[in-house]
Structures are given as C-alpha cells and as structure tokens.
C-alpha cells in the first residue's frame, strides 16, 4: 500500500523512536523499514520469510535497511537485541498457529523495556467505502492470503508470550484507495493468484460471488482503508494488564 505512506509515518511516530535505537521490522513492508531508517543512525533489520522478498527490499531500500530471511517463529538474533520491533499489518499475513511463536521470539529478542508495535485491521467499517475494503479482506482470507485476527486473540497471544504491559489504540484515518489500486485488487481476485508466493489458488463458487459483490459495491461506493488497531507491548517488570486507549 504505497498510497498509505503517511499512515506508516504516524505509526512510527506514535511508537516513539530515538536515533541510537536498534530496530527490527517484521514482514516484507519495505516502506515502513525505509521510513524508520530515516530516523535512526543504525541499520534497520527486516525479517522476511523468503529470499524473493529480501531481494525486493534490497532493490528498493537504502543501504541501512538489512533484510534477513528467517522463519517468523525462529528469529536469528540474540536475546536483548532490539529497542523497538515494528510490524505494520504483517501479523495479518501470518497464520494464527504461527503468531504465538513469533510473539515469543519478539519478547526474547527485545531489550528490557523494549517495545513491540503492531497494526491489525479493525473489522468494523464506519462507512460504505470502508465496507468495500472489508469485503476485499474477507475474500483474501477465504483465499488463504491473509488472516483477520480478532483483537482479543492478539491480546491473549501477547500475554501468553510474556509481555507485561499492553495497550490497544483504535486508529481511524480517511485513506482512499486510488482507482488504479482498486483495479489491481480486482486483477488479483480474478486471477486467483497469491501476489506474495505466486501460487495458484482454487476459486470456489462462493468466492466468485463475493468477488462480483465486491465489484458492484466498490464501483458504487469506492474503497477506503478500514480503521486499524495498534498494539504496543512492552517487555518490562511492571504488573501485567491491558489498557484500552
């Protein structure tokens, strides 16, 4: 989503970032990593699951963005390595069975009082254009391309991973999906091709109907990104709990 650059900027700003911090970005979102790299004097590590994504990041990023190919649940870093770990919607592309392992690894490699910041999609649209986006995400979930985790699942997984301070913040913004990207979304759906792995996905009749419904809806109402929920979890020694902002 290159049209949402300022949303990534706001995400990083809300979390707080110092120039001497050690930072890891989870997932193939090179834009967030590049934005973070502008604010720190150290190299920004980026954890991705395959070499193709790593090559893509190298070709589009500055020299101080360093992709690392690894399984999300087995990070190749020593404990207490990072001050902040970011994940801009990457968790939405990780299978529910793998998320707890990822979060345990995140907790392990964070420094004491280090923070993990993650965005997931809210599933509550506030207008019809946002309903178009929810329809799109629902189709992609049926195709196995992403996972619409519930906020209470993320909270439970964070607590289970050992985080002792967790906040949740609803982030509302009015980001219209440009027409050329709407056309790109439709192309993905019509081809049934996973843009991340290139594998073919079987299209069932109910998905075909959902795609047709999405086409009609987005033509009439347009598309706007859903609100998000930002989780910020701290590895600290304070009493555990969840604060809803």
N, C-alpha and C positions, 0 to 999 in steps of 0.2 A: 504494500500500500504506500507507494511513494508520495501520493497526494496527502498523506497524513503526517508529514514531517514535523509540523509544529506540535502535533499531539505527542510525538515521541519526545520532543524538547520539553514539553510540560511534564511528562512522566519522569524524565531525568531530574528536572528542577525540583519537583515535589519531593523526590527522594533525598536530595542533597548530595553534593559531590565536591570533594576537595582536590586540588591539583596533584597532591602526592599520594592519592589513594590507589590501591591495587584493585582493578576491576575485572570482572568476568561477565560476559554477556552469553546467555543461554539461547541457542537457536540461530537459524540462518538469516536473521534480520540484520543485514549489513548497515542499514541506515542508522539504527539505534547505536550500534557499535561505533560508527563514524562520528555521530553526534557526541557520544561520550568521550571519544578520543580527542576532541577539540578542547575538552575541559580538564584533561589530566596530562601530566608530564611523563607518565609511564605508559607502557604498551597495554592495550586492552585485549585480553584473551577472549576468544569467541568459541564456544563449544558447539560443534555440529556433528550429526551422526554419519555423514558420508563425505567422500573426497570431492564429489561434484560440487557440493555446497561450499566446501572450503576453497576450491578453486574460484568459484564465483565471487566469494568475499575478497580473495586476494586481488582479483581483477578490477574490483570496483571500489576498493578502500585504500586508505593511506597506509604508509609503512608501519605506523604504530598500532595497527589492528592485526592481531595474530590469530588466525583460525586454528583450532585443534580438533582433529577428528577423534571422536570418542563415543562410547555408549553413554547416554544420559545418566544411567544409574551407576556408572563406574568412571568417575572423573579422575584424570591422571595428574592430580595436583596433591601436594602435601597438605596436611591439616593446617588450619590457621593461615591460609594464603591470601585471602581477599578481604578488603574492607566492605565492598558492595558487590552484589551479584544481581544483574538485571535480567528480566525475561519479559519482553514486550509481546504478549499473546502467544509466545512459544508453547506454553503449557497447554493451550487449546489444540495443539497438534501432537500431543503426546498421549498415548493410550493410558486409560485410567490405571491399569495394572502396573505401569511403569512410573507414574508420578510419585508415589511414596518413596521409591528408591532414589529418584532424582532429588527429592527434598532432603532425604537423609544425607546424601552426598553434599548438597549445598550447605547444610548445617555443619558438616565435618570440615569443609574447606574454608568456611568463614572464620575470620578472626573473632576474638571475644568482643562482643558489642557490635560486630559487623551486621549488615542488613541485607536482606533479600527482598527485592521489589518485583512484583509480577502483576501483569494485567490479564484479566479474563473477560470475555464478553458477558454483559448482562443479557438476560433473556426477556427483558421487559421493555418493549419499544414504547416510545411516547408519542409517536405519530405514524402515519401510514408509510412514509418514506423509510422509516426505521423498520417497519414491518417487512418491507422488501428485503432488507439485509438479514432479518431473522429467517425469512423463507430461504434465502440463499444458504445460510449457515446450516439450516436443517437439512437441506438437500446434500450438502457436502458431508454432513455427519452420516447420512444414510449411505453415502458412497465410501465411507471409511477414510475420508480425507482430513477430518478434524473431529474434536470431541467437545461438546458443550457441557463442561463440568459445572456442577452447581457450586455456589459459593460456600455452602455448608460442608461440601466434600473437601474443598481446598482447605478450609479452616481445620477440619479434622485431620487431614493429612499433614498440615504444618505442625499441629500439636503433637501428632504421633512421631514426627521427625525430630522432635526435641526443641523446637522453638519456644521461647518462654515469654515473648511479647509480640502480639499480632494485632495489627489494625487493618480495618477494611474501609475503603472510601469509594463512594459512587462517583464516577467521573462522567459528567454529561457534557457533550460538545456537539456542535452542529457542523458535521463534516459531510458534505455532499459527495457522493461517489460520481466522478466525471463520466460522461456518456461513453467515452472510449473504454473505460474500465468496466462499465456495465456490459458493453459488447464483449469484452474479454471474458467476463464471468459467464455469459451465455455460451461462448465458444467452448469453455472448459466443460460446461454441463452437457452440451450437445455431443461433444466428442467422448465424454466419459473418460477422460484421461487425467490421471493424477499428475499435476504440474510439478510435484516435488520428486517423484520417483520415475515418472514416465510409464508406469504400468497401466494396462487397460483395466477398466472397472466395468463389471456387468451392470447394465441398466435395466431395472425391473419396471413393470408397467406403472407401479405407484410412483416411482421416481420420475418417469416420463410425464405423468400427470402433474406432479409437483413442479417440474420444470416449466410446463405450459402455464400453470397458475402463476408462477413467478414472472414469466414473460409478460403476461397480461397486467399483473399488478405493478411491475416496475415501469411499464410503458405509461400507465395512468398516473402513478404517484411518484416516480423517480426512486432513488435509493439514497439513504443516508446511514452513516455508521451508527450502530447501536451504542448506547452508553456502555461503559466498562466498569468493572470493579477492580480497584487497585488494592492488592495485599502488600503490606510491608511487615516483614517479620524480623525480629532482632534476636541474635544469639547473645543472650545476656544471662545474668544471675537473678533478675527480678522475679517476682511471683508471676506465674503464668496467668494468661487471660486474654480476652478478645475485646477490643474497643471498637465500636461502630461509630465512625465519624459522620 
